[in-house]
Amino acid sequence: MEKSLTLLSKCNAILDKELDGRKKGIWITMTVSLITIILSLPFFSWVKLVNISALFAKMGITKEMAANLYTGYSIFNLLSFVQESGEGRIGLYAMILLIIMAAALYFNVAYVVRVIFRIKGDKGNLSLYATGRTAMLFEVILAGATIGYVVFANRKFGMKGFQTSPMVYILLMISLFSYLVIKLMEAEERTLYKEHGILKEIRKNWVLFVMLVPTFIYFMINNYLPMIGVYYAFTNFNFRDGLWGSPFVGFKNFEFLIKADLFRLTRNTILYNLVFIGVGNILQIVFAIFVSQVTVKWFKKTTQTLMFMPYFVSFVILKVLVYNIFEYQYGLINNILISMGGDRIDFYNTPSYWPVLITLFYLWKNIGYGMVVYLATIMGIDSEYYEAAKVDGANIFQQIWYITLPLVKPTFIILLLYALGSIMKGQFELFYQMIGNNGVLYNITDIFDTYVYRITMTQPLSIGLGTAAGLYQSLFGFIIVVLVNFLVKRKNPEYALF
């Protein structure tokens, strides 16, 4: 026991020595991260084919098919073997390996960058160690999963046709070594800043963690596992071959979207959503302030109810209302115009009217619902602020400007960030029910959701195209949220989401 402690203290002494402004241990682990990044490149084979002739005969691969196959595969092109060989049964495992590889690369690059640029957190190197430890953990999982993949594939085919590259075992050992080195350095830092690890946190609050388990399971099943379906975007899916055996088409689905006037669809979707988000939130705040100032109880409740009711109106009912108001021959507006001696307006053949009409009906349906959040925030403001302002002689407008609006600001920013995440996802029901299949209005009213729906309906089971559009929308929204959150964090860190 004493020898072990002595050896451990010697290791700590070596790792803690300064070298160019950093501990030696940090430079050692960063070097391991660099090695893992290099070995992760597509040039290095992680899985090799052995007994190739017997394997291909077992899989029913012809000479023509074999011409497109390699003898060794990296994690990045392992799915190409699944595609070329038509062996979809090992495709899911290959996709999981690719996801783990992407996560490992991300954390390794982040660790290297933080070490080189000497980025430190509020508590010394704790955040740096957390990044490095996570990177090494993903590498260990990746190497272990790759070994498991080979065992799984060999069992599936009933022969030794796959072999793990010796490089994977080396990677497993150096990653595990690096993980232990970081844990040693981290232990001292945790003692210094009186921070305890996740295991101690779980032991301390195990009841709370048990309560989180159903939520974790829910999100894993409904939010994370379906992300594997992103692979649809790169295939020409058919039910005969399944997801992993369907022909791999690369970026052809995205090329189709680009040729279908991607710029117009992006422009329309973003501009409509910017108006919905901007005008919608401003009006929700305004109406929330108005309602909060009402002192007559019955009038206040009646107003809230009347403003909230349109939210529950079905979009199908909305379509009927819109059609009966704006129809050319028998619509309400045209009948009024004719009775006043004017000319009919052909709304359904004049695109310029519809951006305003769509915005108005969207606001009519959603202002009452969105107002509730802001009203709850306003009602939660301490009344002493307003009483002090009245004593100082502030009128109602000054109270709103200097008390209400600043205290509503955090809620506004959070709701704005959430809304921006869906900036590429339009209000499908609203646009589809109001516009339908009126091609005359498509140029100015068509958004991604309605376009993808039409394509799917005219080209049945075009799952790849729909997934490609969804992936584009999600990535676009993700980038916008990260960018806006970064700008908010620089100005008001306490208002940022992360």
WOMOVEN-V233416 format. One record per residue. N is the residue number from 0. RES is the residue in one letter. OMEGA is omega in degrees with one decimal (NA if undefined). Layout:
n res omega
N RES OMEGA
N RES OMEGA
This chain:
n res omega
0 M -179.7
1 E 179.0
2 K 179.9
3 S 179.5
4 L 178.4
5 T 179.3
6 L 179.8
7 L 179.6
8 S 176.9
9 K 177.8
10 C 179.3
11 N 179.9
12 A 179.4
13 I -176.4
14 L -176.1
15 D 179.9
16 K -179.0
17 E 175.7
18 L -179.8
19 D 174.8
20 G 179.1
21 R 174.7
22 K 179.4
23 K -179.3
24 G 179.3
25 I 178.6
26 W 179.8
27 I -178.2
28 T 176.3
29 M 177.6
30 T 177.4
31 V 178.2
32 S 178.1
33 L 179.2
34 I -179.4
35 T 177.9
36 I -179.4
37 I -179.1
38 L 178.7
39 S -179.3
40 L -176.0
41 P -177.8
42 F -175.1
43 F -179.6
44 S 177.4
45 W 179.8
46 V -178.5
47 K 176.8
48 L 176.6
49 V -176.2
50 N -168.2
51 I -176.7
52 S 179.0
53 A 179.9
54 L -178.5
55 F 177.8
56 A 178.8
57 K -177.6
58 M -179.3
59 G -178.7
60 I 179.1
61 T 178.8
62 K 179.3
63 E 178.2
64 M -178.4
65 A -179.2
66 A -179.0
67 N -177.6
68 L 178.8
69 Y 176.8
70 T 179.3
71 G -176.4
72 Y 169.8
73 S 178.7
74 I -176.0
75 F -177.5
76 N 178.4
77 L 178.5
78 L 178.4
79 S 175.0
80 F 178.7
81 V -177.6
82 Q -175.8
83 E -178.4
84 S -178.6
85 G -178.5
86 E -177.0
87 G -175.8
88 R 176.8
89 I -176.8
90 G -178.7
91 L 179.3
92 Y 179.4
93 A 179.0
94 M 178.1
95 I 176.6
96 L 180.0
97 L 178.9
98 I 178.4
99 I 177.8
100 M 180.0
101 A 179.2
102 A 179.6
103 A 178.4
104 L -179.0
105 Y -176.7
106 F 177.2
107 N 178.0
108 V 178.8
109 A -179.8
110 Y 179.7
111 V -179.9
112 V -178.2
113 R 178.3
114 V -176.1
115 I -176.7
116 F 174.3
117 R 179.0
118 I -179.8
119 K 178.4
120 G -180.0
121 D -178.0
122 K 177.1
123 G -176.9
124 N -175.8
125 L 179.5
126 S 177.2
127 L 179.0
128 Y 179.6
129 A 177.8
130 T -179.3
131 G 179.7
132 R 178.1
133 T 178.9
134 A -178.8
135 M 178.7
136 L 177.9
137 F 178.4
138 E 178.4
139 V 178.9
140 I -179.3
141 L -179.9
142 A 178.6
143 G 179.9
144 A 177.5
145 T 176.2
146 I 177.4
147 G 179.3
148 Y 179.5
149 V 177.9
150 V -179.6
151 F -178.4
152 A 179.5
153 N 178.2
154 R -179.6
155 K -177.1
156 F 175.7
157 G 178.4
158 M 178.0
159 K 178.7
160 G -178.8
161 F -178.9
162 Q 178.3
163 T 177.1
164 S 177.0
165 P 179.2
166 M -178.5
167 V 179.0
168 Y 177.1
169 I 179.2
170 L 178.7
171 L -176.9
172 M -177.5
173 I 177.4
174 S 177.7
175 L 177.2
176 F -179.3
177 S 178.5
178 Y -179.4
179 L 177.8
180 V 179.8
181 I 178.3
182 K 178.2
183 L -179.7
184 M -177.2
185 E -177.5
186 A 179.8
187 E -179.6
188 E 178.5
189 R 177.8
190 T -179.0
191 L -176.8
192 Y 178.0
193 K 177.5
194 E 177.3
195 H -175.4
196 G -176.2
197 I -178.7
198 L 178.1
199 K 178.2
200 E 178.9
201 I 178.9
202 R -176.9
203 K -175.7
204 N -173.5
205 W 179.8
206 V 179.8
207 L 179.2
208 F 176.8
209 V 178.2
210 M 179.3
211 L -175.4
212 V 178.7
213 P 177.8
214 T 179.3
215 F 179.5
216 I -179.8
217 Y -177.4
218 F 177.3
219 M -177.1
220 I -171.3
221 N -175.2
222 N -173.5
223 Y 178.4
224 L 177.5
225 P 179.7
226 M 176.9
227 I 179.1
228 G 174.8
229 V -178.9
230 Y 176.1
231 Y -175.4
232 A -176.7
233 F -178.9
234 T 169.8
235 N -167.5
236 F 169.0
237 N -173.5
238 F -179.1
239 R -176.7
240 D -177.8
241 G -175.9
242 L -171.5
243 W 179.1
244 G 179.4
245 S -177.2
246 P 177.8
247 F -175.8
248 V 177.5
249 G -175.8
250 F -177.2
251 K 177.1
252 N 177.7
253 F 176.7
254 E 178.3
255 F 178.6
256 L 179.7
257 I 179.0
258 K -179.9
259 A 178.2
260 D 179.8
261 L -178.0
262 F -178.9
263 R -180.0
264 L 178.8
265 T 180.0
266 R -178.1
267 N -177.3
268 T -177.8
269 I -176.9
270 L 177.5
271 Y -178.1
272 N 176.6
273 L 177.2
274 V 179.8
275 F -177.0
276 I -176.4
277 G -178.0
278 V -179.1
279 G -178.2
280 N 179.4
281 I 179.7
282 L 177.5
283 Q 177.3
284 I -179.0
285 V -178.4
286 F 177.0
287 A 177.8
288 I 178.6
289 F -178.2
290 V -179.2
291 S -178.9
292 Q 179.9
293 V -177.0
294 T 179.2
295 V -170.4
296 K -176.4
297 W 179.3
298 F 179.2
299 K -179.6
300 K 178.8
301 T 179.1
302 T 179.0
303 Q -178.7
304 T -178.8
305 L 179.8
306 M -177.4
307 F -173.6
308 M -179.0
309 P -179.8
310 Y -177.0
311 F 177.8
312 V -179.7
313 S 177.5
314 F 176.3
315 V 176.4
316 I 177.8
317 L 178.1
318 K 179.8
319 V 178.6
320 L -178.4
321 V -178.1
322 Y -179.0
323 N 178.2
324 I -169.6
325 F 179.7
326 E -170.9
327 Y -171.2
328 Q -172.3
329 Y -178.1
330 G -177.1
331 L -176.3
332 I -179.2
333 N 176.5
334 N 177.2
335 I -180.0
336 L 180.0
337 I -179.7
338 S 178.6
339 M 178.1
340 G -179.8
341 G 179.5
342 D 177.1
343 R 174.9
344 I -179.8
345 D -175.6
346 F -173.1
347 Y 173.8
348 N 179.3
349 T -174.3
350 P -172.0
351 S -179.7
352 Y -164.6
353 W 174.0
354 P 179.3
355 V -177.8
356 L 179.5
357 I 179.7
358 T -178.9
359 L -178.7
360 F 175.0
361 Y 179.4
362 L 179.3
363 W -177.9
364 K -166.8
365 N -177.2
366 I -177.9
367 G -179.6
368 Y -179.0
369 G -179.1
370 M -175.3
371 V -178.4
372 V -179.7
373 Y 178.8
374 L 177.6
375 A 178.4
376 T -179.2
377 I -179.1
378 M 179.4
379 G 178.5
380 I -178.1
381 D -177.9
382 S -179.9
383 E 177.6
384 Y -178.1
385 Y 179.0
386 E 177.6
387 A 179.0
388 A 178.6
389 K 178.0
390 V 179.7
391 D 176.1
392 G -179.6
393 A 176.6
394 N -173.9
395 I -178.5
396 F 177.5
397 Q 176.7
398 Q 178.7
399 I -174.4
400 W -172.9
401 Y -179.3
402 I -173.6
403 T -175.1
404 L 177.2
405 P -178.5
406 L 175.3
407 V -175.4
408 K 179.5
409 P 178.1
410 T 179.6
411 F -177.6
412 I 179.7
413 I 178.6
414 L 178.1
415 L 179.7
416 L 177.2
417 Y -178.5
418 A -179.6
419 L 177.1
420 G 180.0
421 S -174.8
422 I 178.4
423 M 178.3
424 K -175.4
425 G 176.8
426 Q -172.3
427 F -176.7
428 E -179.2
429 L -176.4
430 F -176.6
431 Y -178.6
432 Q -178.0
433 M -175.1
434 I -178.7
435 G -178.7
436 N 179.4
437 N -175.9
438 G -179.9
439 V -174.9
440 L -173.2
441 Y -173.1
442 N -174.7
443 I -177.4
444 T -177.1
445 D 175.8
446 I -175.5
447 F -173.9
448 D -179.7
449 T 179.7
450 Y -178.8
451 V 178.2
452 Y 180.0
453 R -180.0
454 I 179.9
455 T -179.6
456 M -179.2
457 T 176.5
458 Q -172.9
459 P 176.7
460 L 176.1
461 S -174.2
462 I -179.1
463 G -179.1
464 L 178.0
465 G 178.8
466 T 177.8
467 A 178.4
468 A 179.1
469 G 178.7
470 L 177.7
471 Y 179.4
472 Q -177.4
473 S 179.4
474 L 178.5
475 F 179.0
476 G 179.1
477 F -179.9
478 I -179.9
479 I -179.4
480 V -179.9
481 V -178.9
482 L -179.1
483 V 177.9
484 N 177.7
485 F 179.8
486 L 178.0
487 V -178.0
488 K 179.6
489 R -177.5
490 K 179.5
491 N -175.5
492 P -176.0
493 E -179.4
494 Y -176.0
495 A 178.3
496 L -178.5
497 F NA
